[in-house]
Amino acid sequence: MRSATSNMLACEPKKTERIVWTPYLREYISNGYAEHPDLYTDDFRLLDELRNDCIYIEANEKALNRLLKYYAQLVFIGTKFPIDVP
């Protein structure tokens, strides 16, 4: 009988610490844009949830999809906010 194969590359994941994006994004939006940051409360929550889900993640296809979704959000945010803000 043939064993099941996986298209996933086996490698050790990088380690990171838990952070919350919300206070930094809220401050930047309130200082840099003419919009109130409360308009984006749900978006902030989703971004924080995606990041936290990606910290302790298993190696499977569902986890890969979650990582890709988080990565896509980071790419999108990178187009709206400068990367080099202290």
N, CA, C and O atoms as a MOPAC input file, in Angstrom:
PM7 MOZYME 1SCF
protein

 N      0.83600 1    -1.17600 1     0.00000 1
 C      0.00000 1     0.00000 1     0.00000 1
 C      0.88700 1     1.24700 1     0.00000 1
 O      1.91500 1     1.28500 1     0.67500 1
 N      0.50100 1     2.20900 1    -0.72100 1
 C      1.27100 1     3.43400 1    -0.86100 1
 C      0.89800 1     4.42900 1     0.25100 1
 O     -0.27700 1     4.59200 1     0.57800 1
 N      1.89900 1     5.07800 1     0.81600 1
 C      1.62700 1     6.04000 1     1.89100 1
 C      1.22700 1     7.39100 1     1.30200 1
 O      1.58300 1     7.72700 1     0.17200 1
 N      0.49100 1     8.14200 1     2.08200 1
 C      0.06100 1     9.47000 1     1.64800 1
 C      1.25600 1    10.41400 1     1.61600 1
 O      2.12900 1    10.36500 1     2.48300 1
 N      1.27900 1    11.25800 1     0.61700 1
 C      2.36100 1    12.23300 1     0.49900 1
 C      1.81600 1    13.62700 1     0.75100 1
 O      0.61500 1    13.87800 1     0.64700 1
 N      2.71800 1    14.51300 1     1.08100 1
 C      2.35000 1    15.89700 1     1.35000 1
 C      3.22200 1    16.81300 1     0.50800 1
 O      4.39800 1    16.53100 1     0.27600 1
 N      2.64900 1    17.88400 1     0.06300 1
 C      3.38800 1    18.87900 1    -0.70400 1
 C      3.98400 1    19.95700 1     0.18400 1
 O      4.50800 1    20.95300 1    -0.31400 1
 N      3.90900 1    19.76800 1     1.49600 1
 C      4.41900 1    20.75200 1     2.44900 1
 C      5.90500 1    20.50700 1     2.68200 1
 O      6.33600 1    19.36500 1     2.83600 1
 N      6.67400 1    21.57000 1     2.70800 1
 C      8.09400 1    21.50300 1     2.98000 1
 C      8.30700 1    21.47400 1     4.49000 1
 O      7.79800 1    22.34200 1     5.19900 1
 N      9.03400 1    20.51400 1     4.97800 1
 C      9.28500 1    20.40100 1     6.41500 1
 C     10.48600 1    21.25700 1     6.79600 1
 O     11.60400 1    21.00000 1     6.35100 1
 N     10.25500 1    22.26300 1     7.61200 1
 C     11.33400 1    23.10900 1     8.11700 1
 C     10.89600 1    23.68100 1     9.46200 1
 O      9.70600 1    23.77100 1     9.76400 1
 N     11.87400 1    24.05500 1    10.24500 1
 C     11.58000 1    24.63000 1    11.55300 1
 C     11.03200 1    26.04400 1    11.38200 1
 O     11.63700 1    26.85300 1    10.67900 1
 N      9.90900 1    26.35400 1    12.00500 1
 C      9.37100 1    27.71200 1    11.88300 1
 C     10.15900 1    28.69400 1    12.73000 1
 O     10.75400 1    28.33100 1    13.74400 1
 N     10.15200 1    29.94000 1    12.29500 1
 C     10.77700 1    31.00000 1    13.08200 1
 C      9.91500 1    31.27000 1    14.31100 1
 O      8.70400 1    31.04700 1    14.28900 1
 N     10.52500 1    31.73700 1    15.34900 1
 C      9.80800 1    32.06300 1    16.58100 1
 C      9.57400 1    33.57000 1    16.64100 1
 O     10.39700 1    34.35300 1    16.16600 1
 N      8.48000 1    33.95700 1    17.21000 1
 C      8.15400 1    35.36400 1    17.37400 1
 C      7.44700 1    35.55800 1    18.70100 1
 O      7.11300 1    34.59200 1    19.38800 1
 N      7.22800 1    36.78800 1    19.04800 1
 C      6.51800 1    37.10700 1    20.27200 1
 C      5.16500 1    37.70600 1    19.92300 1
 O      4.95500 1    38.22700 1    18.82800 1
 N      4.27800 1    37.61800 1    20.86000 1
 C      2.93700 1    38.15800 1    20.67000 1
 C      2.98700 1    39.69000 1    20.74300 1
 O      3.53300 1    40.25600 1    21.69000 1
 N      2.42000 1    40.34100 1    19.74600 1
 C      2.29300 1    41.79900 1    19.76300 1
 C      0.86800 1    42.15300 1    19.37000 1
 O      0.12800 1    41.32300 1    18.84200 1
 N      0.50300 1    43.37400 1    19.63300 1
 C     -0.81100 1    43.88400 1    19.25700 1
 C     -0.58700 1    45.08000 1    18.34100 1
 O      0.07700 1    46.04600 1    18.71700 1
 N     -1.14100 1    45.00600 1    17.14700 1
 C     -0.97800 1    46.07800 1    16.16500 1
 C     -1.84800 1    47.28500 1    16.48100 1
 O     -1.49500 1    48.41100 1    16.13100 1
 N     -2.97000 1    47.06500 1    17.13300 1
 C     -4.00400 1    48.08300 1    17.27900 1
 C     -3.51800 1    49.43800 1    17.78600 1
 O     -3.80300 1    50.44400 1    17.13600 1
 N     -2.80000 1    49.52600 1    18.91500 1
 C     -2.44900 1    50.87300 1    19.39900 1
 C     -1.55600 1    51.65200 1    18.42700 1
 O     -1.68300 1    52.87000 1    18.31000 1
 N     -0.66800 1    50.96000 1    17.74200 1
 C      0.23500 1    51.62800 1    16.79900 1
 C     -0.51500 1    52.12600 1    15.56800 1
 O     -0.28200 1    53.24300 1    15.10400 1
 N     -1.40800 1    51.30400 1    15.04200 1
 C     -2.17900 1    51.71100 1    13.87400 1
 C     -3.17300 1    52.80900 1    14.21800 1
 O     -3.36800 1    53.74300 1    13.43900 1
 N     -3.80400 1    52.69800 1    15.39000 1
 C     -4.74800 1    53.73900 1    15.82500 1
 C     -4.04300 1    55.09500 1    15.93400 1
 O     -4.56100 1    56.11200 1    15.47200 1
 N     -2.87600 1    55.09700 1    16.53800 1
 C     -2.13300 1    56.34800 1    16.70000 1
 C     -1.73000 1    56.92600 1    15.34500 1
 O     -1.85500 1    58.12900 1    15.11400 1
 N     -1.24800 1    56.06500 1    14.45500 1
 C     -0.82400 1    56.56200 1    13.14400 1
 C     -2.00600 1    57.11300 1    12.36000 1
 O     -1.89600 1    58.16400 1    11.72800 1
 N     -3.13200 1    56.41200 1    12.39600 1
 C     -4.31700 1    56.88800 1    11.67000 1
 C     -4.80900 1    58.21000 1    12.24200 1
 O     -5.15200 1    59.12100 1    11.48800 1
 N     -4.84600 1    58.32300 1    13.56000 1
 C     -5.35400 1    59.56700 1    14.15300 1
 C     -4.42100 1    60.73700 1    13.89200 1
 O     -4.88400 1    61.87400 1    13.79300 1
 N     -3.12100 1    60.49500 1    13.77800 1
 C     -2.16700 1    61.57600 1    13.52000 1
 C     -1.93500 1    61.84500 1    12.03900 1
 O     -1.65500 1    62.98200 1    11.65900 1
 N     -2.04500 1    60.82400 1    11.19900 1
 C     -1.65200 1    60.97900 1     9.80600 1
 C     -2.78000 1    61.06800 1     8.79600 1
 O     -2.56000 1    61.46200 1     7.65100 1
 N     -3.98600 1    60.70600 1     9.20900 1
 C     -5.11900 1    60.71600 1     8.28400 1
 C     -6.25300 1    61.52700 1     8.88000 1
 O     -6.29800 1    61.74800 1    10.09000 1
 N     -7.15200 1    61.96200 1     8.04700 1
 C     -8.29500 1    62.74700 1     8.50200 1
 C     -9.47800 1    61.83600 1     8.82400 1
 O    -10.62100 1    62.17400 1     8.51700 1
 N     -9.21300 1    60.69200 1     9.43700 1
 C    -10.26300 1    59.74100 1     9.80100 1
 C    -10.09500 1    59.34300 1    11.25500 1
 O     -8.99000 1    59.35000 1    11.79900 1
 N    -11.19700 1    59.00100 1    11.86100 1
 C    -11.14700 1    58.54500 1    13.25000 1
 C    -10.79800 1    57.05100 1    13.25900 1
 O    -11.39600 1    56.28100 1    12.50700 1
 N     -9.85700 1    56.63500 1    14.08300 1
 C     -9.43600 1    55.23200 1    14.08800 1
 C    -10.51300 1    54.24700 1    14.54500 1
 O    -10.39100 1    53.04700 1    14.30200 1
 N    -11.57400 1    54.74300 1    15.20800 1
 C    -12.65500 1    53.84100 1    15.62000 1
 C    -13.37800 1    53.22700 1    14.42300 1
 O    -14.05700 1    52.21000 1    14.56300 1
 N    -13.23600 1    53.83700 1    13.25500 1
 C    -13.83900 1    53.27400 1    12.04400 1
 C    -13.22900 1    51.92400 1    11.68000 1
 O    -13.83300 1    51.14900 1    10.93900 1
 N    -12.04000 1    51.64300 1    12.19600 1
 C    -11.29500 1    50.44800 1    11.81500 1
 C    -11.15200 1    49.43500 1    12.94800 1
 O    -10.29000 1    48.55800 1    12.89300 1
 N    -11.98400 1    49.55100 1    13.96300 1
 C    -11.88100 1    48.67100 1    15.12600 1
 C    -11.97700 1    47.19400 1    14.74100 1
 O    -11.18300 1    46.38500 1    15.22100 1
 N    -12.91700 1    46.83700 1    13.89900 1
 C    -13.05900 1    45.43300 1    13.47800 1
 C    -11.84500 1    44.96600 1    12.67500 1
 O    -11.40200 1    43.82600 1    12.81800 1
 N    -11.31100 1    45.84700 1    11.83300 1
 C    -10.13000 1    45.50500 1    11.04500 1
 C     -8.91500 1    45.28300 1    11.94300 1
 O     -8.13400 1    44.35700 1    11.72500 1
 N     -8.76300 1    46.13200 1    12.94600 1
 C     -7.66200 1    45.95700 1    13.89900 1
 C     -7.77600 1    44.62200 1    14.62200 1
 O     -6.79400 1    43.89600 1    14.77200 1
 N     -8.99100 1    44.30900 1    15.06800 1
 C     -9.22200 1    43.05200 1    15.78400 1
 C     -8.87300 1    41.84800 1    14.90300 1
 O     -8.22500 1    40.90400 1    15.35600 1
 N     -9.30500 1    41.89300 1    13.65600 1
 C     -9.02000 1    40.78900 1    12.73500 1
 C     -7.52000 1    40.63300 1    12.49800 1
 O     -7.00800 1    39.51400 1    12.48300 1
 N     -6.82500 1    41.73100 1    12.31700 1
 C     -5.38200 1    41.67700 1    12.10200 1
 C     -4.66800 1    41.08600 1    13.32300 1
 O     -3.77900 1    40.24600 1    13.18200 1
 N     -5.06000 1    41.52900 1    14.51100 1
 C     -4.45900 1    40.99000 1    15.73600 1
 C     -4.75400 1    39.49700 1    15.88700 1
 O     -3.88400 1    38.73100 1    16.30000 1
 N     -5.97700 1    39.08500 1    15.55400 1
 C     -6.33400 1    37.66300 1    15.62700 1
 C     -5.51900 1    36.83300 1    14.63600 1
 O     -5.03800 1    35.75000 1    14.96800 1
 N     -5.37100 1    37.34700 1    13.42600 1
 C     -4.57800 1    36.62800 1    12.42300 1
 C     -3.14400 1    36.44600 1    12.89500 1
 O     -2.58400 1    35.35600 1    12.78200 1
 N     -2.55500 1    37.49700 1    13.41800 1
 C     -1.17500 1    37.39400 1    13.89000 1
 C     -1.06600 1    36.39900 1    15.03200 1
 O     -0.18000 1    35.54400 1    15.03100 1
 N     -1.95200 1    36.50200 1    15.99700 1
 C     -1.89100 1    35.59200 1    17.13600 1
 C     -2.12300 1    34.14200 1    16.72000 1
 O     -1.52300 1    33.23000 1    17.28800 1
 N     -2.98000 1    33.92900 1    15.74200 1
 C     -3.19000 1    32.57300 1    15.22600 1
 C     -1.93300 1    32.02700 1    14.57300 1
 O     -1.69600 1    30.81900 1    14.59800 1
 N     -1.13400 1    32.89200 1    13.99600 1
 C      0.06100 1    32.46700 1    13.27400 1
 C      1.26700 1    32.23600 1    14.18900 1
 O      2.27000 1    31.67200 1    13.75100 1
 N      1.18600 1    32.65500 1    15.42700 1
 C      2.31700 1    32.47800 1    16.33700 1
 C      2.49100 1    31.00700 1    16.69700 1
 O      3.59200 1    30.46400 1    16.60700 1
 N      1.41300 1    30.37400 1    17.09900 1
 C      1.45600 1    28.95700 1    17.48600 1
 C      0.65200 1    28.17800 1    16.45900 1
 O     -0.53900 1    27.92300 1    16.63900 1
 N      1.31400 1    27.81300 1    15.39900 1
 C      0.60600 1    27.21300 1    14.26700 1
 C      1.15600 1    25.82700 1    13.97100 1
 O      2.35100 1    25.57400 1    14.12200 1
 N      0.28500 1    24.95000 1    13.55400 1
 C      0.69500 1    23.60400 1    13.18500 1
 C      1.05700 1    23.57300 1    11.70200 1
 O      0.72400 1    24.48700 1    10.94700 1
 N      1.73200 1    22.52000 1    11.30700 1
 C      2.13900 1    22.37100 1     9.90700 1
 C      1.08300 1    21.55900 1     9.16500 1
 O      1.17800 1    20.33600 1     9.05800 1
 N      0.07600 1    22.26600 1     8.65700 1
 C     -0.93600 1    21.62100 1     7.83200 1
 C     -1.48200 1    22.63900 1     6.83700 1
 O     -1.14300 1    23.82100 1     6.89200 1
 N     -2.32500 1    22.17200 1     5.93500 1
 C     -2.79300 1    23.04200 1     4.85900 1
 C     -3.69200 1    24.16300 1     5.37500 1
 O     -3.64200 1    25.27500 1     4.84800 1
 N     -4.50200 1    23.90200 1     6.38000 1
 C     -5.36700 1    24.93700 1     6.94600 1
 C     -4.52000 1    26.06000 1     7.56000 1
 O     -4.83500 1    27.24100 1     7.41300 1
 N     -3.44700 1    25.67200 1     8.24500 1
 C     -2.54700 1    26.65700 1     8.84600 1
 C     -1.85400 1    27.47800 1     7.75300 1
 O     -1.67000 1    28.68600 1     7.90500 1
 N     -1.47800 1    26.83000 1     6.67000 1
 C     -0.83900 1    27.53900 1     5.56300 1
 C     -1.78000 1    28.59700 1     4.99400 1
 O     -1.34900 1    29.70800 1     4.68400 1
 N     -3.04000 1    28.26700 1     4.85700 1
 C     -4.01700 1    29.24300 1     4.36200 1
 C     -4.14500 1    30.42700 1     5.31100 1
 O     -4.30000 1    31.56400 1     4.86600 1
 N     -4.08200 1    30.17200 1     6.60900 1
 C     -4.14700 1    31.25300 1     7.60500 1
 C     -2.91200 1    32.15600 1     7.48800 1
 O     -3.02600 1    33.37900 1     7.57300 1
 N     -1.73400 1    31.55000 1     7.29400 1
 C     -0.50600 1    32.32600 1     7.10800 1
 C     -0.57900 1    33.19200 1     5.84900 1
 O     -0.16600 1    34.35200 1     5.85800 1
 N     -1.09900 1    32.62500 1     4.78800 1
 C     -1.22900 1    33.37600 1     3.54000 1
 C     -2.18700 1    34.55500 1     3.69900 1
 O     -1.94600 1    35.63100 1     3.15100 1
 N     -3.26300 1    34.35600 1     4.44100 1
 C     -4.21600 1    35.43600 1     4.68200 1
 C     -3.55800 1    36.55500 1     5.49300 1
 O     -3.75100 1    37.73400 1     5.19600 1
 N     -2.78200 1    36.18600 1     6.51500 1
 C     -2.07900 1    37.18600 1     7.31800 1
 C     -1.04700 1    37.92600 1     6.46100 1
 O     -0.93100 1    39.14900 1     6.54100 1
 N     -0.31000 1    37.18900 1     5.65100 1
 C      0.68000 1    37.80000 1     4.77100 1
 C      0.01500 1    38.79500 1     3.80800 1
 O      0.53400 1    39.88800 1     3.58000 1
 N     -1.12200 1    38.41100 1     3.25400 1
 C     -1.83400 1    39.29800 1     2.33200 1
 C     -2.25500 1    40.58600 1     3.03800 1
 O     -2.19900 1    41.66200 1     2.44400 1
 N     -2.67200 1    40.48600 1     4.29300 1
 C     -3.04200 1    41.67500 1     5.05700 1
 C     -1.83200 1    42.58000 1     5.29900 1
 O     -1.93700 1    43.80400 1     5.22400 1
 N     -0.68100 1    41.96400 1     5.59000 1
 C      0.53900 1    42.75000 1     5.80200 1
 C      0.96100 1    43.46900 1     4.52300 1
 O      1.38400 1    44.62400 1     4.56900 1
 N      0.84700 1    42.79600 1     3.39200 1
 C      1.17900 1    43.42500 1     2.11300 1
 C      0.25800 1    44.60400 1     1.85900 1
 O      0.70500 1    45.66800 1     1.43000 1
 N     -1.03300 1    44.41500 1     2.12500 1
 C     -1.99200 1    45.50300 1     1.92900 1
 C     -1.67500 1    46.67400 1     2.85400 1
 O     -1.67400 1    47.82300 1     2.41200 1
 N     -1.40900 1    46.40400 1     4.11700 1
 C     -1.08800 1    47.47100 1     5.06300 1
 C      0.18100 1    48.20000 1     4.63500 1
 O      0.29600 1    49.41300 1     4.81300 1
 N      1.13300 1    47.45800 1     4.07000 1
 C      2.37300 1    48.06800 1     3.60000 1
 C      2.14900 1    49.09500 1     2.50500 1
 O      2.97900 1    49.98400 1     2.31300 1
 N      1.04800 1    48.98700 1     1.78700 1
 C      0.75000 1    49.98000 1     0.74900 1
 C      0.07900 1    51.22600 1     1.32200 1
 O      0.03500 1    52.26600 1     0.66400 1
 N     -0.43900 1    51.12700 1     2.53500 1
 C     -1.16600 1    52.24700 1     3.15500 1
 C     -0.35400 1    52.98000 1     4.22700 1
 O     -0.62100 1    54.14600 1     4.52100 1
 N      0.62800 1    52.30200 1     4.80400 1
 C      1.41800 1    52.88400 1     5.87300 1
 C      2.89600 1    52.75900 1     5.52100 1
 O      3.32400 1    51.72600 1     5.00600 1
 N      3.67700 1    53.79500 1     5.79300 1
 C      5.11300 1    53.68700 1     5.53900 1
 C      5.76300 1    52.65100 1     6.45300 1
 O      5.38000 1    52.51500 1     7.61500 1
 N      6.72300 1    51.94000 1     5.93700 1
 C      7.38800 1    50.88500 1     6.67700 1
 C      8.33900 1    51.44900 1     7.73200 1
 O      8.52200 1    50.83500 1     8.78300 1
 N      8.93600 1    52.58900 1     7.47300 1
 C      9.99100 1    53.10700 1     8.32500 1
 C      9.51100 1    54.05200 1     9.42900 1
 O     10.28900 1    54.87300 1     9.91400 1
 N      8.26500 1    53.95100 1     9.82500 1
 C      7.74400 1    54.79800 1    10.90600 1
 C      8.27100 1    54.26100 1    12.23600 1
 O      8.11400 1    53.07600 1    12.53000 1
 N      8.89900 1    55.13000 1    13.04700 1
 C      9.43800 1    54.65000 1    14.33000 1
 C      8.34800 1    54.33600 1    15.33200 1
 O      8.64200 1    53.92400 1    16.45400 1

